Amino acid sequence: MKFTELTVEEFDQFVQDPTLESHYFQVKENIETREADNFKVVLLGVKDENNQVIAASLFSKILTMSSYVYYSNRGPVMDYSDLGLVEFYLKSLDDYLSKNKCLYVKLDPYWMYQVYDKDINPIGTSETSELGEQLVQLFKSHGYKHHGFTTKYDTSSQVRWMGVLDLKDQTPQTLKKSFDSQRKRNINKATNYGVKVRFLKPEEFDQFLELYRETEARAGFVSKSDEYMKNFLHHYGDKAIVPMAYIDLDAYITSLQEGLNDKETKRDQMMARENKSDKQLKKIAELDKQITHDQQEMLKASELRKTDGQILNLASGIFFANAYEINYFSGGSSEKYNHFMGPYAMHWHMINYCFDHCYERYNFYGLSGDFTENSEDYGVYRFKRGFNVQIEELIGDFYKPINKPKYQLFQLTNQVRSKLNAIKNLKQ
């Protein structure tokens, strides 16, 4: 085996293998994204005796103290069950980094440490857990510090827990049957309202941002800048998908009117009959309720159209596609229009997009790992749980100092800076 820098073409061809667990950060489109953020990028891989790539990773080089922090975000990409390959990569990486001004290195493998059902019951064999522990110990034997099996969000790390739909051997119909009653009911509601989904063009991205910032303010979280997300959209091209769930009130009112006409006609026909049975009278009473409901809905929709316009944007999201899966990155929705069930329409549309384009995984993505009712994201877990997701636990982050004297100075500087900031905050 040979450790080497890879060309973009070699890297891209390798990570496009759908049998590999490769993340959307480990694709060629992320090279220009990182460079646009003023980072340098290097592609480091392993080739076998036939000169075929068998491991690869995109590293960002972050200038720090006249050296570089090397960060493989969701990499390296390789078969982690081949412990010999992993060990060769780690040893060879050490040699490379020591010669290339590395302060410290951070690896964040997109490898599933353990898989659980929606109720956090382990799935799989004991061999899976054993391999996970062997990998952790292998990294440690090469001087890496494991960030730990965290169960909370951490701004210094990627999420370690995900909710994923396994679509293999499924159809939209069989998959929907596995959802809980609330998920099925809300998807059906969105369909009955006539909610549609379209894909935003790059010049329409501000429509996503408007919903995203509204959700951000409502939830009280702080995220990336507009420029950060636009950078992804620009460089990822058709691998970045931005659906918008919306309702056309003209079409909705027309549909309501047509349904109302049908119900009134049926009611009139039933009322014209003599000697009505109790069963018929109950049907008439039920029709009366439905007619009253439709009339009220038409009135509310008409008033909403007057104040808010014909087209209402309900929910939008950013999704990334790679050879492995469709991955939900972030999203937002309108609280004012939440009764139209826009987020459910969006996710159901994208799940069907996976079936239409032969993807076998739909990744709802991040969870904290704390599944108790008092957790910071219990509502998020409950939402994803309702889709009957499997919960995937990633192996976590690994850090290793390469230039140890300078790394100790780096840590000391950070500690002093943190203390000074704490003192400054106390005085404010």
C-alpha positions in Angstrom: 0.0 0.0 0.0 1.1 3.6 -0.7 0.0 6.8 1.2 -0.2 9.7 -1.2 -1.8 13.0 -2.1 -4.7 12.4 -4.5 -5.9 14.3 -7.5 -9.4 15.7 -7.4 -10.4 13.1 -10.0 -9.0 10.2 -8.0 -10.7 11.5 -4.8 -14.0 12.1 -6.5 -14.1 8.7 -8.2 -13.4 6.9 -4.9 -16.0 8.8 -2.7 -18.7 8.3 -5.4 -18.8 4.6 -4.5 -22.3 4.1 -3.0 -21.1 1.2 -0.9 -18.9 3.6 1.2 -20.2 5.5 4.1 -19.2 8.9 2.7 -20.5 12.2 4.0 -21.4 15.3 1.9 -18.4 17.1 3.4 -16.2 14.5 1.8 -17.0 15.3 -1.8 -15.1 17.3 -4.4 -17.6 20.2 -4.3 -16.5 20.9 -0.7 -13.0 21.7 -2.0 -14.0 25.0 -3.5 -16.4 25.7 -0.6 -13.5 25.4 1.9 -11.2 27.5 -0.3 -13.9 30.2 -0.6 -13.8 30.3 3.3 -10.0 31.0 3.0 -8.8 27.5 4.0 -6.3 25.4 2.1 -7.3 21.9 1.1 -5.3 18.7 0.7 -6.5 15.3 -0.4 -4.7 12.4 1.3 -5.3 8.8 0.5 -4.0 5.2 0.2 -3.6 3.2 -3.0 -3.2 -0.6 -3.2 -0.6 -2.5 -5.2 -2.8 -2.1 -8.3 -2.7 1.7 -7.9 -6.4 1.8 -6.9 -7.5 4.2 -4.2 -8.8 2.4 -1.1 -8.9 5.3 1.3 -9.3 9.0 0.9 -9.9 12.2 2.9 -10.4 15.9 2.3 -8.4 17.8 4.9 -8.9 21.5 5.6 -5.7 23.3 6.6 -6.4 26.0 9.1 -3.5 28.4 9.7 -2.7 28.7 13.4 0.5 30.0 15.1 2.4 29.8 11.8 1.4 26.1 11.5 -1.7 24.3 10.3 -4.5 22.5 12.0 -5.5 19.6 9.7 -9.2 18.8 9.9 -10.9 15.9 8.2 -14.6 16.7 8.5 -16.4 13.4 8.5 -13.3 11.5 7.2 -11.2 9.7 6.3 -13.4 7.6 4.0 -12.4 3.9 4.0 -13.6 0.5 5.0 -13.2 0.7 8.8 -13.7 -3.0 9.3 -10.2 -3.4 7.7 -8.2 -2.6 10.8 -4.9 -3.1 8.9 -5.9 -0.4 6.4 -6.9 2.0 9.2 -3.6 1.4 11.0 -1.6 2.0 7.9 -3.5 5.2 7.2 -3.0 6.6 10.7 0.7 5.7 10.7 1.3 7.2 7.3 -0.7 10.3 8.1 1.6 10.9 11.1 4.6 10.8 8.8 3.0 13.2 6.3 1.8 15.7 8.9 5.1 15.8 10.8 6.7 17.0 7.5 4.0 19.5 6.6 3.8 22.0 9.4 1.0 20.4 11.3 0.1 21.7 14.8 -2.5 19.1 15.5 -4.9 17.0 13.5 -8.6 16.3 14.0 -10.4 13.3 12.5 -14.2 12.9 12.6 -15.0 9.6 10.9 -18.4 9.0 9.4 -18.5 5.6 10.8 -21.4 4.1 12.8 -20.3 3.0 16.2 -23.8 1.6 17.0 -27.3 1.5 15.5 -30.5 1.6 17.5 -34.2 1.5 16.8 -36.4 4.5 17.4 -36.7 3.5 21.1 -32.9 3.3 21.5 -32.8 -0.5 21.6 -29.5 -1.7 20.0 -29.7 -3.2 16.5 -27.1 -5.5 15.1 -24.6 -8.1 16.4 -22.1 -8.0 19.2 -19.3 -7.9 16.5 -20.4 -4.4 15.6 -19.8 -3.1 19.1 -16.5 -5.1 19.4 -15.3 -3.5 16.1 -16.2 0.0 17.4 -14.2 -0.5 20.6 -11.3 -1.9 18.6 -11.3 1.2 16.4 -11.3 3.5 19.4 -8.4 1.7 21.0 -6.6 1.7 17.7 -6.8 5.4 17.4 -5.7 5.8 21.0 -2.7 3.5 20.4 -1.6 6.0 17.7 -1.7 8.9 20.2 -5.2 10.2 19.5 -7.4 11.5 22.2 -11.1 10.5 21.8 -13.5 13.4 22.4 -15.8 11.0 24.1 -19.2 9.3 23.6 -21.0 12.7 24.0 -24.8 13.1 24.5 -25.1 16.8 23.9 -24.6 19.3 21.2 -21.1 20.8 21.1 -20.2 23.8 18.9 -16.6 22.4 18.5 -17.8 19.1 17.0 -20.2 17.7 14.4 -23.3 15.9 15.7 -22.6 12.4 16.9 -26.2 11.0 16.7 -28.5 10.9 13.7 -32.0 9.8 12.8 -32.1 7.8 9.5 -34.7 6.1 7.4 -33.4 2.9 5.8 -35.3 2.8 2.5 -33.8 -0.4 1.2 -36.5 -3.0 0.2 -39.2 -0.4 0.9 -41.8 1.5 -1.1 -43.4 4.9 -0.2 -46.5 2.9 0.8 -44.9 0.4 3.0 -42.7 3.1 4.6 -45.6 5.3 5.4 -47.4 2.5 7.2 -44.4 2.4 9.7 -45.0 6.0 10.7 -46.9 6.8 13.8 -50.5 8.0 13.6 -49.6 11.7 14.0 -47.0 11.6 11.2 -49.5 9.9 8.8 -52.3 12.2 9.8 -50.2 15.4 9.2 -48.9 14.2 5.9 -52.4 13.5 4.8 -53.5 16.9 6.1 -50.9 18.6 3.9 -52.0 16.6 0.9 -55.7 17.5 1.5 -54.8 21.2 1.8 -53.2 20.9 -1.6 -49.7 21.8 -0.3 -47.1 21.6 -3.1 -43.3 21.5 -3.1 -41.0 23.1 -5.6 -37.2 23.4 -5.7 -35.8 26.9 -5.2 -33.5 28.4 -7.8 -30.2 30.0 -6.5 -31.6 33.5 -7.0 -34.6 32.5 -4.8 -32.5 31.4 -1.8 -33.6 34.4 0.2 -37.0 32.8 0.5 -35.4 30.0 2.4 -33.4 32.4 4.5 -36.5 34.3 5.5 -38.1 31.1 6.9 -34.9 30.0 8.4 -34.2 33.2 10.3 -37.8 33.2 11.6 -37.3 29.7 13.0 -33.9 30.7 14.4 -35.4 33.6 16.3 -38.3 31.5 17.6 -36.1 28.7 18.8 -33.4 31.0 20.2 -30.4 29.3 18.5 -27.6 31.0 16.6 -26.3 29.4 13.4 -24.1 30.2 10.4 -24.3 33.4 8.4 -26.2 33.9 5.2 -22.9 34.0 3.3 -21.8 30.6 4.8 -24.9 28.9 3.5 -24.9 30.7 0.2 -21.3 29.5 -0.2 -22.4 25.9 0.0 -25.3 26.5 -2.4 -23.0 28.1 -4.9 -20.3 25.5 -5.0 -22.4 22.3 -4.5 -24.5 22.9 -7.5 -27.1 20.2 -8.1 -25.9 18.4 -5.0 -27.5 21.1 -2.9 -31.3 20.8 -3.0 -33.6 23.5 -1.5 -37.3 22.4 -1.5 -40.0 24.9 -0.6 -43.4 23.7 0.6 -46.1 26.3 -0.3 -49.8 26.6 -0.7 -51.6 28.4 -3.6 -54.7 29.8 -1.9 -56.5 30.3 -5.2 -56.2 26.6 -5.9 -57.1 25.7 -2.3 -60.3 27.8 -2.4 -61.2 26.4 -5.8 -60.8 22.8 -4.4 -62.8 23.7 -1.3 -65.6 25.1 -3.5 -65.7 22.0 -5.7 -65.9 19.8 -2.7 -68.5 22.0 -1.1 -70.6 21.8 -4.3 -70.4 18.0 -4.3 -71.5 17.8 -0.6 -74.4 20.2 -1.0 -75.6 18.2 -4.0 -75.5 14.9 -2.1 -77.2 16.5 0.8 -80.0 17.9 -1.4 -80.5 14.5 -3.0 -80.8 12.8 0.3 -83.1 15.5 1.7 -85.4 15.0 -1.3 -86.1 11.4 -0.3 -89.2 10.5 1.6 -89.3 8.3 4.7 -85.6 8.7 5.6 -84.1 6.0 7.7 -82.0 6.8 10.8 -78.9 5.8 8.9 -79.7 8.4 6.2 -80.5 11.1 8.8 -77.1 10.5 10.3 -75.4 10.8 6.9 -77.2 14.1 6.4 -76.1 15.4 9.8 -72.5 14.4 9.0 -72.7 16.2 5.6 -74.1 19.3 7.4 -71.0 19.3 9.6 -68.7 18.9 6.6 -70.4 21.7 4.7 -70.2 24.0 7.7 -66.5 23.1 8.1 -65.7 23.8 4.4 -67.6 27.1 4.5 -65.5 28.2 7.5 -62.3 27.1 5.8 -63.2 29.0 2.6 -63.9 32.1 4.7 -60.5 31.8 6.5 -58.6 31.1 3.3 -60.3 34.1 1.6 -59.4 36.4 4.4 -55.8 35.1 4.5 -55.5 35.6 0.7 -56.6 39.3 1.1 -54.0 40.0 3.8 -51.1 37.7 2.9 -51.4 37.1 -0.8 -52.1 34.1 -3.1 -48.9 32.1 -2.4 -47.8 31.3 1.1 -44.4 29.9 1.8 -44.7 27.3 4.5 -41.4 25.5 5.0 -38.1 25.1 3.4 -34.8 23.2 3.9 -31.3 22.6 2.6 -30.6 19.0 1.6 -27.3 17.6 0.4 -27.0 14.6 -2.0 -24.1 12.3 -2.4 -23.6 8.7 -3.6 -24.7 7.4 -0.2 -27.8 9.3 0.9 -29.9 12.4 0.9 -29.0 14.4 4.0 -31.1 17.1 5.7 -28.8 20.0 6.6 -31.1 22.7 8.0 -34.6 24.2 7.6 -37.2 26.7 8.7 -41.0 27.1 8.7 -43.6 29.7 9.3 -45.4 29.5 12.6 -48.3 31.5 11.3 -49.1 28.9 8.7 -48.2 25.8 10.7 -51.7 24.3 10.4 -51.0 23.7 6.7 -48.3 21.1 7.8 -45.6 22.5 5.5 -42.6 20.6 7.1 -44.4 17.3 6.8 -45.1 18.0 3.1 -41.5 18.9 2.6 -40.1 15.8 4.2 -42.6 13.5 2.6 -41.7 15.0 -0.8 -38.0 14.5 -0.2 -38.5 11.0 1.0 -40.3 10.3 -2.3 -37.4 12.0 -4.1 -35.1 9.4 -2.6 -37.2 6.6 -4.0 -37.4 8.3 -7.4 -33.6 8.7 -7.6 -32.7 5.3 -6.1 -31.3 6.5 -2.8 -31.5 4.0 0.0 -31.0 6.4 3.0 -32.9 9.5 4.1 -31.0 11.2 6.8 -32.9 13.5 9.1 -29.5 14.1 10.7 -28.7 15.6 14.1 -29.8 14.5 17.5 -28.1 15.3 20.8 -28.0 11.7 22.1 -29.9 12.6 25.2 -33.3 11.0 24.7 -34.9 11.8 28.0 -37.9 14.1 28.2 -35.9 16.9 29.8 -33.3 17.0 27.0 -32.7 20.1 25.0 -34.0 18.6 21.8 -36.6 16.1 23.0 -39.1 17.6 20.6 -36.8 17.1 17.7 -36.2 13.5 18.7 -40.0 12.9 19.1 -40.6 14.4 15.6 -38.0 12.1 14.0 -39.0 9.1 16.1 -42.5 9.4 14.7 -41.1 8.5 11.3 -39.8 5.3 12.7 -36.1 6.3 12.2 -33.2 4.2 13.2 -30.8 6.0 15.5 -27.2 5.9 14.4 -24.4 6.7 16.8 -21.1 7.9 15.2 -17.8 7.0 16.7 -16.9 10.6 17.5 -13.9 13.0 17.2 -10.2 12.2 17.6 -7.5 14.8 18.2 -3.7 14.4 18.1 -1.0 17.0 18.6 1.8 16.7 16.0 4.1 19.6 17.1 3.8 18.9 20.8 5.8 21.9 22.1 3.9 24.4 20.0 0.6 22.6 20.8 1.2 23.1 24.5 1.8 26.8 23.9 -1.4 26.9 21.8 -3.4 25.3 24.7 -1.9 27.7 27.2 -2.7 30.7 25.1 -6.3 29.5 24.7 -6.6 29.0 28.5 -5.4 32.5 29.2 -7.7 34.0 26.5 -10.7 32.1 28.0 -9.9 33.5 31.5 -9.5 37.0 30.2 -12.9 36.8 28.4 -14.5 35.4 31.6 -13.2 38.3 33.6 -14.3 40.8 31.0 -17.8 39.3 31.0 -18.0 39.6 34.8 -17.2 43.3 34.6 -19.9 44.0 32.0 
